[in-house]
Amino acid sequence: MPIKRMWGGRFEEAGDQLVNQFNASISFDQEMAQEDIEGSLAHVKMLRETKILSADDADKIIAGLKKLRDRLTSEGLPFSIDNEDIHMNIEALLTEEIGPVAGKLHTGRSRNDQVATDFHLYVKRRLPIIINELKNLQAKLVDKAAENVETIMPGYTHMQHAQPISYGHYLMAYFQMFQRDVERFEFNRHHTDLSPLGSAALAGTTFPIDRQLSAKYLGFAESYHNSLDAVSDRDFALEFLSNASILMMHLSRLCEELIYWCSYEFGYLELADSFSTGSSIMPQKKNPDMAELIRGKVGRVYGDLFSLLTTMKGLPLAYNKDMQEDKEGLFDAVKTILPSIKIMIGMITTLQVKKEAMEHATHHDFSNATELADYLATKGIPFREAHEIVGELVLKGLKTRTNLVDIPLDEYKKISPKIEEDVYTYLQPKVAVERRNSYGGTGFDQVRQQIKDAKKLLEGK
């Protein structure tokens, strides 16, 4: 038996079943059921206040919507593909609940502004959750950094030993990355906190609605100023996906290094058993699979972003059915980034730092070469000349397996008689790190200041 469509008056034939399935979005937009009911409640309250609906009709609709909301929370609601999307499913269920008066709910609105409102509400409600989890991750990075201010490790460029640094300094670099993520998501809230409700299909409505009132009921900061823009805008979703992609890139970079540092060759870190897996054939294995999974999930979030960018790139104003493709990717991104952040929090919290291994690696390399060049510069040798001298010493040291700290003083005095015994102090990795106290540097005092500032930031001071 053909299903009677809420938009079917103009049609003589029922839709092909394959078309009906292809057209329907209820399989995924039911994710916004709560938001759809809340949007309808705000709309009908506004219709009552503006006397577009009688108080009696409005109260019946409100009571019915609240029953559906309670059922959704307690036991869930039955949705049908025959009703296409979450909006028509909720309206059909409301009609079953209170009768034909439910049809008055759609006065002064369209599915175009309805879906945009739902989508805004969905993103608006999840942004604070994501921001809070990011701050939890930042707090754990600060805690771990505070424990490792004076833990010395090699700093790398091009994955080659560059200069010794504080591991606390390294962790605070990721704190700053995630702080920029927090700020991007916070800015995203400005463009999400807008109400499209009442824009109708594209041109507004002839009914004397009060869009500011419905926006107030929903907790939006303001309403869109242009009805065409309101129903066709998905910038807020693109911003979210862009922010999510950058966040996942940051998580992936940290994961990449966790994987490196936990390897046998480095041995700087060890992940807790609870955040590792083993091998079905190799008994000795302890695999950083959680870090690898986060690194792997970056691609799907990038895909979510590029999918929506591609969908939107050629769409004329206002609403087009293509825009039905805007939600699945964003839902997927939310469901990907939240557990990724939580897993990272767990890995960082339970991480074991092999301080001795880290420091040992700085004693058998030439990462103190810059310290020697700087030292020579303080003795009056131009830095470029000092750089060349040290480069030659490093080349000789590599050939003879002699570290800079092992070169006899008389050899140094051949370079300059001003070089004293204190050169060996300057060449110690810990001293090299401690002395780098320029603003934002790896010097211990600077790292402690970074941690102090970070704690104030997290406390909102």
Residue pairs with C-beta under 8 A, 6 or more apart in sequence:
2 14
3 14
3 82
3 83
5 11
5 15
6 88
6 91
15 23
20 81
20 82
20 84
21 81
23 84
23 321
24 81
24 84
24 85
25 84
25 85
25 86
25 324
25 327
26 79
26 80
26 81
26 83
26 84
26 85
26 86
26 89
27 81
28 327
28 328
28 331
29 85
29 86
29 115
29 118
29 327
30 79
30 86
30 89
31 122
31 327
31 331
32 86
32 118
32 119
32 121
32 122
32 327
33 72
33 77
33 79
33 86
33 90
34 69
34 72
35 117
35 118
35 119
35 121
35 122
35 125
36 86
36 87
36 90
36 114
36 118
37 65
37 68
37 69
37 72
37 90
38 69
38 121
38 218
39 114
39 117
39 118
39 121
39 197
39 218
40 61
40 65
40 90
40 94
40 105
40 114
41 62
41 65
41 66
41 69
41 217
42 197
42 214
42 217
42 218
43 105
43 108
43 109
43 197
43 198
43 214
44 53
44 58
44 61
44 62
44 65
44 105
45 58
45 62
45 213
45 214
45 217
46 198
46 209
46 210
46 213
46 214
46 217
47 53
47 58
47 104
47 107
47 108
47 209
48 54
48 55
48 58
48 59
48 62
49 210
49 213
50 207
50 208
50 209
50 210
50 213
52 107
52 108
52 207
52 208
52 209
53 61
53 104
53 107
57 101
57 104
60 98
60 101
61 94
61 98
61 101
61 102
61 104
61 105
63 98
64 94
64 97
64 98
64 102
65 94
67 97
68 77
68 90
68 93
68 94
68 97
71 77
77 89
77 90
77 93
78 93
79 86
79 89
80 89
80 92
83 89
83 91
83 92
85 111
85 115
86 118
87 111
87 114
87 115
87 118
88 111
91 102
91 103
91 105
91 106
94 102
94 105
95 102
95 103
107 207
108 198
108 200
108 205
108 207
108 209
109 197
109 198
109 200
109 205
110 199
110 200
110 201
110 202
110 231
112 199
112 200
112 201
112 202
112 231
112 318
112 319
113 196
113 197
113 198
113 199
113 200
113 201
113 227
113 230
113 231
114 197
116 196
116 199
116 230
116 231
116 233
117 195
117 196
117 197
117 218
119 234
119 237
119 326
119 327
120 192
120 193
120 194
120 195
120 196
120 220
120 236
121 218
122 330
123 188
123 192
123 236
123 237
123 240
123 330
124 189
124 192
124 193
124 219
124 220
126 334
127 185
127 186
127 188
127 189
127 192
127 240
129 338
130 185
130 334
130 337
130 338
130 341
131 182
131 185
131 186
133 338
133 341
133 342
133 345
134 178
134 181
134 182
134 185
134 247
134 341
135 182
135 458
136 341
136 345
137 178
137 341
137 344
137 345
137 348
138 175
138 178
138 179
138 182
138 454
138 458
139 458
140 345
140 348
140 349
141 171
141 172
141 174
141 175
141 178
141 348
142 171
142 172
142 175
142 451
142 454
142 455
142 458
143 349
144 168
144 171
144 348
144 349
144 351
144 353
145 167
145 168
145 169
145 171
145 172
145 175
145 447
145 450
145 451
146 168
146 451
147 168
147 353
148 166
148 167
148 168
148 171
148 353
148 355
149 166
149 168
149 444
149 447
149 448
149 451
150 166
150 168
150 430
150 444
151 166
151 167
151 168
151 353
151 355
151 358
151 359
152 164
152 165
152 166
152 167
152 358
152 359
152 362
152 429
152 430
152 433
153 164
153 165
153 166
153 167
153 170
153 268
153 358
153 359
153 361
153 362
154 161
154 162
154 163
154 164
154 165
154 358
154 361
154 362
154 365
154 367
155 161
155 162
155 163
155 164
155 165
155 170
155 367
155 442
156 162
161 361
161 362
161 365
161 366
161 367
162 367
163 367
163 368
163 370
163 432
163 442
164 362
164 367
164 368
164 429
164 430
164 432
164 433
165 433
165 442
166 433
166 442
166 443
166 444
166 447
167 353
167 355
167 358
168 447
168 451
169 441
169 442
169 446
169 447
169 450
172 447
172 450
172 451
172 454
174 250
174 254
175 450
175 454
177 250
177 253
178 247
178 250
179 457
180 246
181 243
181 246
181 247
181 250
184 239
184 242
184 243
184 246
185 240
185 243
187 239
188 236
188 239
188 240
188 243
190 221
191 235
191 236
191 239
192 236
192 240
193 220
193 221
193 222
194 220
194 221
194 222
194 223
194 224
194 230
194 236
195 211
195 214
195 215
195 218
195 220
195 222
195 223
195 224
196 223
196 224
196 230
196 231
196 233
197 211
197 214
197 215
197 218
197 223
198 204
198 205
198 209
198 210
198 211
198 214
198 223
199 211
199 224
199 227
199 228
199 230
199 231
200 227
201 231
201 318
201 319
202 227
202 228
202 231
202 232
202 317
202 318
202 319
203 227
203 228
204 227
211 223
212 222
212 223
215 221
215 222
215 223
223 230
224 230
224 233
228 317
228 318
231 318
231 319
232 315
232 317
232 318
232 319
232 323
234 308
234 312
234 323
234 326
237 308
237 326
237 330
238 305
238 308
238 309
238 312
240 330
240 333
241 301
241 304
241 305
241 308
241 329
241 330
241 333
242 305
244 301
244 304
244 305
244 333
244 334
244 336
244 337
245 298
245 301
245 302
245 304
245 305
247 337
247 341
248 294
248 297
248 298
248 301
248 302
248 336
248 337
248 340
249 298
251 294
251 295
251 298
251 340
251 341
251 344
252 294
252 295
252 298
254 344
255 288
255 291
255 292
255 294
255 295
255 344
256 291
256 295
258 269
258 271
258 288
258 291
258 347
258 351
259 288
259 291
259 292
259 295
260 266
261 267
261 268
261 269
262 268
262 269
262 270
262 271
262 288
266 357
266 361
267 354
267 357
268 353
268 354
268 357
268 358
268 361
269 351
269 352
269 353
269 354
270 286
270 351
270 352
270 354
271 286
271 288
271 290
271 291
271 347
271 350
271 351
271 352
272 346
272 347
272 350
272 351
272 352
273 286
274 346
274 350
275 290
275 343
275 346
275 347
275 350
276 286
276 287
276 288
276 289
276 290
277 286
277 287
277 289
277 290
278 285
278 286
278 287
279 285
279 287
290 343
290 346
290 347
291 347
293 343
294 340
294 343
294 344
297 336
297 340
300 332
300 336
301 332
301 333
301 336
301 337
303 329
304 329
304 330
304 332
304 333
305 329
305 333
307 325
307 329
308 325
308 326
308 329
308 330
311 322
311 323
311 325
311 326
312 322
312 323
312 326
315 322
315 323
359 429
359 430
362 368
362 429
363 403
363 405
363 429
364 403
365 403
366 394
366 397
366 398
366 403
366 404
367 429
368 404
368 405
368 427
368 428
368 429
368 432
369 390
369 391
369 393
369 394
369 404
371 426
371 427
371 432
372 386
372 390
372 393
372 404
372 423
372 426
372 427
373 383
373 386
373 387
373 389
373 390
374 383
374 386
374 426
375 419
375 423
375 426
376 386
376 389
376 390
376 415
376 416
376 419
377 383
377 386
379 416
379 418
379 419
380 416
380 418
381 389
381 415
381 416
389 415
390 404
393 404
393 407
394 404
396 402
397 403
397 404
397 407
404 427
405 424
405 427
405 428
409 419
409 421
409 423
412 419
412 423
413 419
425 431
426 432
426 435
433 442
433 443
433 444
434 443
434 444
435 443
436 442
436 443
436 446
437 443
437 445
437 446
438 446
439 446
440 446
440 450
